Amino acid sequence: MKIGIITFHRADNFGAALQCYALQTFLEQQGHDVHIIDYRCRAIEQVYYVLNPRLLFLRRNVIKAFKEYLFNLRNHADMLQKQISYKDFRSKYMHLIPFRTNENNDIDAYIAGSDQIWNLSLTHGYKEPFYLDFPVKKNSLRISYAASSETAYFPLFAKYTNQITPALSAFDSISVREPSLKGELKKYTSKNIDVCVDPTFLIEQNIYEKILIKPQESNYVLVYHMAEIAEAVDLANLIAKDRGLQVIEIHANFKSPCGARHKKGLGPLQILGYIKYADTVITNSFHGTALSLILQKNLWVINKYRSARLSNILTLAGMRNRYITSLEEYNDATIDYDIVNENMHGVVDSSKSFLIKSLTGNRQ
């Protein structure tokens, strides 16, 4: 079967890249001919523009836009290196095909997802391709796999009821990543909605280990900042001092001091390597958390504000106690990954079954 995936594959983002790669890889393991449909969503791609003057006119607040442009100018070299790394990853590991909206395509099944493709704030409104809302050949399947959004933006769905309701009704199978999104979408469809894990959990640990880039450093505590959190650094310094380790910080948004411990402009395989070889990982990133679980790392998630996405995945793993909001909640307990793997086994298997059954047309 020829399968086309539509997702955030052009986001220069660690999680976006690896979830896309993982879904493609799992489906290929099932014997399918799998491709990433090269849909270009401007709202997603403009986040990663490097020194594009149009950024000055994309914000209502001109002063804020100008400051952001100056920031990008100062970090130009790192941002360009990151952009090149992600471009190379897409070229090597993603099987891209052009995006065409007509009924003459030879694609047998379209899959929307995963990632936050149904976050209407990120996409700047309703974008038809993320809902597979375009003509396809007769009998082609429409499937969503672990599509996600943020609870804060659920109210935006009501604005697009006239588009979302018929789009969901056209799906042959629907799955989302969080129970909260399932509850929200039930307002717009009577179809069955499954809850599935992020695609990164669909493939084995050793597959990631084969493609990662090993760092030069060793014996370190890793802080992977999706957003800068001072408490994460404080916790890393505490653990490093107690165990005689160094601290490495990876900054997704380049807002960091200079120094050997601060890493900017890394590609997905470099970040993957830093996670794999860390003594301890401290993060507020969903995919930083997911890959730490897959690679069986000593993990702490720290964030002042509870995230439904992070809470959900840690609850599934039986690790809610590793989600803390301050240093006072930290303890030196170890993680029993035999228990974690047992906890994840059922939901991973059911997610694989969802995909396999959906592709045979045996679901609603």
N, C-alpha and C positions, 0 to 999 in steps of 0.2 A: 504494500500500500504506500502511495506517495502522500506524505504529510507535510503541511506548511504550518509553521509556528509564527505567530505574531506576538511580540513582546517588546520590552524596552532594551533591545539588543544593542542599540547605538548609544546608550547611556555609558559614559566613561566612569563606571561605578562597579566596585568589586562584586557586590551581590548580583547586580543586573547581569553581568557577564557570566558568572558561574552558574546561576540558576538556568540561564538559557543553554549553556553548554551541557548541563546535567540533564535537562529534559531531552535535548537532542540525542545525547548519548544513550539514555535509557531506552528511548524509542528505537534507536538503531540496534540495541541489544535484542529487541523483540523481532528484528528482521525487517524493519520498515525502511523505506527510502525517505530520509528526513531532511527538510530544508528550513532555513530561517527566512521568512518573507521580509524583504528589505523595505519595510514601511518607515518613512522618515517623518517623525513627529517633531515639528519645530519647537513646541513647548518643552519637550524633553531635551533636545539637542542644544538649545540655546543656553542651557544651564552650564554647558561645558565649552562654550565659545572661548577662544583665546584671543584677546585684543581685537574684538570685533566692534568697530565704532557704533554699530547699530544698537549695542547695549545701552548707549547713552540716551536712546529714545524709547526704550522698551519699558521704562519705569515712569510713573507719574512724578515721583520725587527725583527731580533732575540732580539735586545736590548729592543724594544718596547714590544715584547711578554713576555720577562722576567719581565719587570716592571709590566705588567698586571697580571702576575702570582703572584708576590709579593703583589699586591693590593688585589687580591682574597684571598691570605693567611691571610692578615690582617682583611678581612671582612668575613672570613670563617663562623663564627657562624651565622651572619645575612643572608648570602647567603643560608646556609643550612636550616635555618628556613623558608625562602621564598620557597625554593624547596619543603619542606615537605608540606607547606600550599597548594601549587598548586597541588601536587600529591593527597592530600586529597580531593581537590575540584573535580579533574577529577574522582576519585574513587566514590564520592558521587553523582555527578550531571551529569556525561557524561556516556552514554550507549555505551561503546566501543566494537567493534568487530574487528577481525584480518583483515589485508589488504591482499586480495588475488586477483591476476590478472588472472582470468580464466572465462570462460563462464558458469561455473556451479553454480555461486553464485545465490542466490534466491532474490537478490535485484532488485526491480522494477524501482527505479529511483536513480540516483547518482546526488548529488549537490556539486559543487565545490565552496567554498567560505563560508563566506566572508573573510575579512582581505586582506592583500597585497600578496595574493598567486600568483599574476601575476607580482610581482616585481622581475625581473630576477637577480637583484643584491643581494637581500636578500636570494634567493634560490640558488645562485651560479650557474646560468644557467637554462636551460630548464629542468624541472622535470615533466615527463609524468603524474604522478598521479594528479597534480594540474590542468591539462588540460583534465582530464578523458581520457587520451590517453592510453587505455589498453582494452583488450577484455572484453566484457560484454555479458550477455545472450541476446538472440534475443528479440527485442522490449523493452529492458530497456531504460529508458530516460536518457539523459545527459543534465544537466542544470547547468548554472553558476548563482550564486546569489551574487550580489553586490561585485564581485571580484574587487580588487583594485591594484594600483601601484603608484609609485611616478613619476611625470613628468620628473625629472632629469634622469631617467633610461629608458625612452621610446625608445631612440636610440638602446638599446640592442635588441629590438624585431626584428630589421632587420637582426641581426646575426642568428636568429633562424626561418627565414621565412619558410624554408622547413618543419619544424615541426609544427609551429603555424598555418599556413594556413590550412592544412588538419585537425588539431585538432579542430579548430573553426568550420570548415564545418561539423564536426560530431555532434556538439551540436544540441539538439532539441530547446533549448531556451538559450539566452545569456543575462545576465544583468551585469552591472558594477556599481561601487559606485560613480564615478565622470564623468561628461560630457567630461572632457579632455581625459580620457582613452577611452571612446566611440569613440571620434574622431580619436585617434591613431589606434584603432583596425579596424576601417573601411578600413584601408589600406590593411588589410589581409583577410577580409571576406565581402561578400555582404549580409550576413544575417542581420536581424534586431537585434539591440542592444538596450536594455532598460537601463535606469538609475534608480537604486533603492537605498533606504536608507540602512544604516547599520542595521544588524539584531537586534541590541539592541533596536531599535525603534519599533520592531514588537510586543513586549509584554508590558503589562501594568506596570505602576509604582509600584503598590502594590505587584507585584511578586518579584521585587527586594527588596522591604521593608521587605518581609517575610524571605529572606535568608541572609540579611546583618548581620554583627556583629557590634553592637553599641559600639562606643568608650567610654572610661571612661571620657574623656575630654568633656567640653562644652564651649560655648561662645568663639569660635575661628574663625579665618580666616585661611583657608586651602590653602597651596601652594602645588600643585601636580606637581613635576618636572619630565617630561620625559627626558628633558635635562636641565642642571643647567642654570638658567637665573637670573642674579643679579637683573635686573629690577623687576622681579616678587616678589622677597623678599622685595625690596624697597616699592613696591606698597602694599604688605601685611602689612608691618610695618606702613605705612601711614594710612591705613584703620583701623588697630587695635588700633592705638593711638587715632584716631578720635572717635572711638566707644567704647573704653574701653574694648577691647578684647585681647586675647592672639593669638599667631601665631603657627600653626602646619605646619611642612613641611614633605611631603612624598617624598622620593628619590627613583626613580626607578632603578638608577644605582649605588647606595651606595656611591656616591662621596659627602659626607657631613661632616660637623663638628659633634662633639659629643654634647649631650645635650638633655634635655627632649622634646624640640620642634621638634627634628629631628627623623623621623620614617623611619626605614629601615627593610627589610625582611618581609614585610607585604604580606598576601595573598589577593586574589581578594575580598573576602567578608569583610575583614577589611578595605580595601581602599573604598569600596562601603559605608561602615558605616561612615567613616570620611567625605565623600562627602555629604551624607544625612544630617548629623547633623551639618554641617558647616554653619556659618552665611554668609560667602562669599567664593567662590572658585576661585582661580587664577591658571591657568594651561596653558601649551603649548602642552598638550596631546590630540589627537583626541578623544579617548574614555573617557578621563577625561571630555572633553567638552560634548560629547554625553550624558553621564550619568548625568552630571550636568543639562542639558536641560530636561532630562526625570524626574529627581527628583526636577525640578523647583527651582534651586538655583540661588542666586545672583552671576552671573558669569562674570569673565573677562578673556579673552585669551590674553596673551602678548607674543610677539615674534618679534625679529628684522627682521626676514625673513618671508615673506608671504608664507604660506603653502596652496596649492590648496585644500587639503583635509579639512583643518580647514575653509578656506574661503567658500568652497562649503556648508558645513553644517550650518554655521552661516548665510549665505545668504538665505538658505531655511527657516531658522527659523525667518528671518527678523531681525537679530541681528548683522549685520556687524559692527555696531558702538561699539560692545563689543570686537572687535579684535583690539588691540592697539599695538604700537611698542615702546612707551615710556610713562613715567608718565605724561607728558604734555597733553596727550590725554585723561587722566582719568577724569571722572566727577562722581557725586554722584547720577546720574539718576537711577531710579528703572526699573525693567523689568515687563511688563504686560504679564503674562503667558497665559492669555486668548487669546491674539493676537498671541503669539508664537504657542500655540496649534492649533489655527485656521490655521496658516501658514503651520504647519507640517501635518495637517490632510490629505490634498489631496495627498501628496507624499507618506505618510505612507499607505494610502488606496490603491494607485496604486501599491505599492510594494507588498502588500499582494495579490492583484489581480494577479500580475505577477506570483507569486509562485503557487497560486491555479489553474490558467489556465494552467501553464506549466506542472503541475502534472497530468492534464487531457489530455495532448497532444494536446491542442487547440492553440498552438503557432507554429511559424515557426520552 
